[in-house]
Amino acid sequence: MLTNSFLIELKKKYFDALAPLTAGAPFEKKEWDFLNKAGRVEVNVSRGPVFAKVCVSSIFAQVTIPDRAYKSTIQWLGIQTFPANPLMPMLMGVFEHVAEEGVERCPNFFDVFPVVPIEEDRQSLQAEMGAIFKKYQRAYPDLPGSYLDMFRLKEAGVGVGYCAGMALPPKEDNFAFFRETATAIHRLYFDIVQKRRSSPYAQEHIAAMQLLRTEWARYTFMDNRFFQGGISLGVPPESFMLHMLPPVVSF
């Protein structure tokens, strides 16, 4: 489905890192055509003892974005994790390659979302990501400001986690910066997973995780512009819901 070499490589990196963590809970692949036949969606989902739910998904589409008179070719790699241990943070990442009118761009968004913030993890993530931002002469931390601009919100809320990620706008074209940060967050996230996956936790941490997942469901439907924009372009709602929603939500 994907043809961009970096997104193909990044997708494989996630599958390789997840392989030992999803043993006994193999990925199930589901595919859909866009409702308007302008693209195709693939969602790979696993539910197991380490991740209550984890999804690695991709989209290839040729669509006309509202208010434009030309088509865009969009390749989209989405990562969503819901760890079983509340001391392991979630990861939400959207990595894109967009070609339109002879120009290639790389909008994206990712961050690491804790149920129980751990200062050691926050500092480690921000130090390493901050060094990459400095290398490319970008302001850091870039969240929540860029997030608010991208999602057109006044307050960040649950959409921003450790502020270890970024929100690159539709016209972003620095692929070197994009590739280096996307590769780094993959490595850094799984370092934390290995460190925290066996950490003992209390019932209060489970309760906090349930509250976060409830808010995450609200955020998905109300504030997540990728969800809203994808649906407007013909993405089947059930595919995005499978990818984005927590495994269990209590209201």
N, C-alpha and C positions, 0 to 999 in steps of 0.2 A: 504493500500500500504506500508506504513512505518511499520517496526517491532521493531525498536529501541525505547525503552521506553522513553528515554529523548527527542528524536526528536518528538515523538507523543505528549508528554506533552508540549513541546515548541510550537508546532503547535497549540494546543488547547489554550495556553496562548494568542497567537496572535489573534485567532478568538474571544476569550472572550473580549480582549481589544478593538478590532475593532467593536464588535457588536453594541455598542451605537453610534459609529461614522459613521456607514454605514446604519443606520435605513432609510428605504425607498429606499435603493439601495442594495438589497441583492446580495450576491456573486453568480456568475454563474460559475459552474464547467464544465471544458472541459478536456477530457482525450485522450491520444494518446499512441499507441505502438511505441517503437523505430522502426526505419526503418529496422533494422536488427533483430527485435523481441527479442532483448536482455534485454529489460526493458520496463518500462511504466512511463508516465508522467501525472501528474495531475496539472492543473492550475485553481485556484479559483480567479476570478477577480470581483471587485466592482468599480463602477463609481458613485460618488455622490457629495454632496455639501461640505463635509469636505475633502475627498480625490478625486481629479479628476480621479485618478486611483490608486488602491492598489491591489497587488497580493500576495497570499499565495500559494506556489506551492511545489510539492514534486516529487521525482524520486526514483524509486527502480530499480536497474539494476545489472546484472552480465555480466561484459564485460572484454575483454582483452585490457589493455591500451597499446598503441604503444610502441615497444621496450621491452615488457615484455613477458615472456613465461608462465604466469599463469593468472588466472582470478581474478578479484576483484569484491566483492559485495559492491556496493555503494548505500548508502541511503543519500538523499540530500533534505534539506528543504531550500527553497528560499523565502525571503521577499523583496518586492519592493514597496515603497510608492511614490506617486506623489501628495503632498498636493495641495489643491486649493488655500490656503492662502500662498503667497510667504514668509511670515515670519515664517511659519512652515518648518522645514528642512525635506529633504528626508531621508529615511533609506534604505540602501541596505545591505542585509545580506545573506550569504550562510553558512549553518551549515551542516556538513557532518559526517557520520559514515562509515568508510571503513574497510572491513575485507578482508585480503589477506594472504595466506600462514600461516594461524593459528594466525595471529597478527591483533589486532584491532587498528584503528587510528582515529583521529578527526581533519582533516584539515578544515579550514574555513576562511571566510573573512567577516568583516562587518565594517561599518562606518556610521556616520551621516553627511549629506551633506546639508549645508545651501545655500540658494539663497542670503540672506542678513545675513552675519555673525553677531552674537550677542555675545559679549564677555562674558556676564553673563552665557549664555548657554555653551559656550566653556569651561569656567573655571569649571563649575559644572560637566560637563561630564568628563573632564580630571582628576579632583580631585578624583572622585569616581572610575573611571576605573583605575587610577594610583594606588590607594590603593590596588586593587586586584592584579595588576601586582607586586607590592612590596611584598605582602603576599606570592606570588609564586616565588619570587626572579627573576622576569623577568624585562628586561629593558623597561622603559616607558618614553616618548611615543615610541611605537614600529613602528608606521607609520611615514614617508612613506617608511622606509628602507625595512621592511618585505614585503610591498606591491610591491616594485620595484623588489625584488627577485622573488616573486610568479608570477608576471605578466611579468617578464623578460623585464622590461622597464628601460630607462635611466632617464626619468622624470615622476613625478607622475601626474601632470595635474589635471583634473577633478576627477580622480579616488580616491582621498583622500579628505575628507571633514574636519571635526573638529579634525581629528587625535584622536578620542575617541575610535577607534576600534582596530582591529588587522588583521594580515594575518598569519595564522598558516600553516606551510608547510605540504606536504604530509605525512611525517613521524612523525608528532606530535602525542603523545600518553598520554599526561597528561589530562585525562578526567575530573578530578576535576577542573582544571584551565579552560578548555573549558566550562564546565557546568556553572561555576560561572560567567564567563564573558558574556556568552550568555544570562543568566537569567538577569544579571545586565543591559545590553544594552536594553533589552525589557522594563524593568521598567523605566529606565532613558529616553528612547525615548518618551514613552507615557506621562511622566511627562511634557516634553517640549511641546508635542502636546496640552495638556490641557491648558498650560500656554499661548500658542501663537495662538491657533485656531481662536480666536475672535479679534486678534490685528488688528488695522486699518493699511492699507497699501496704497501706492500711485501707480500711473501708472508706475512710474520708476521702482518699484519693480516687476510689472508684466512683464515689458520689460526685466529685469534681469533674471526672471524665464524662459522666452522664450529662451533667449540666453543659459542659463544653460542646458535646455532640448535639444536644438540643439546639443550642445557639448556632452551631454549624449548619444545621438543616435550615434554620431561618435565614442565615447568611447566604446559603446556596440559592434559595429561591428569590430573595429580596435584593441582595447587594452584589451578587457575583455576575459581573457583566459578561464573562465568558459564557455562562449558562444562558443568560438572556439573549446575547448576541447570536449564540449558536442556534438557539431555537428559531430565531427570526430568519436565519439563513437556511433552515430546512433540516437541521440535526434532529433526529427522532428524540423526543423528550425522555423516553425510557432509557436510552443509551447514556445520556448525561446524568440521569438520576442514578443509574447503576454505578457509574464512575464516581460521582461526587458525594453521595449521601452516606452517612454512617451506617454500620451494620444493624444497630438498634438505636432507637430514639424514644425517650419517654417524655410525654407532654402532661 
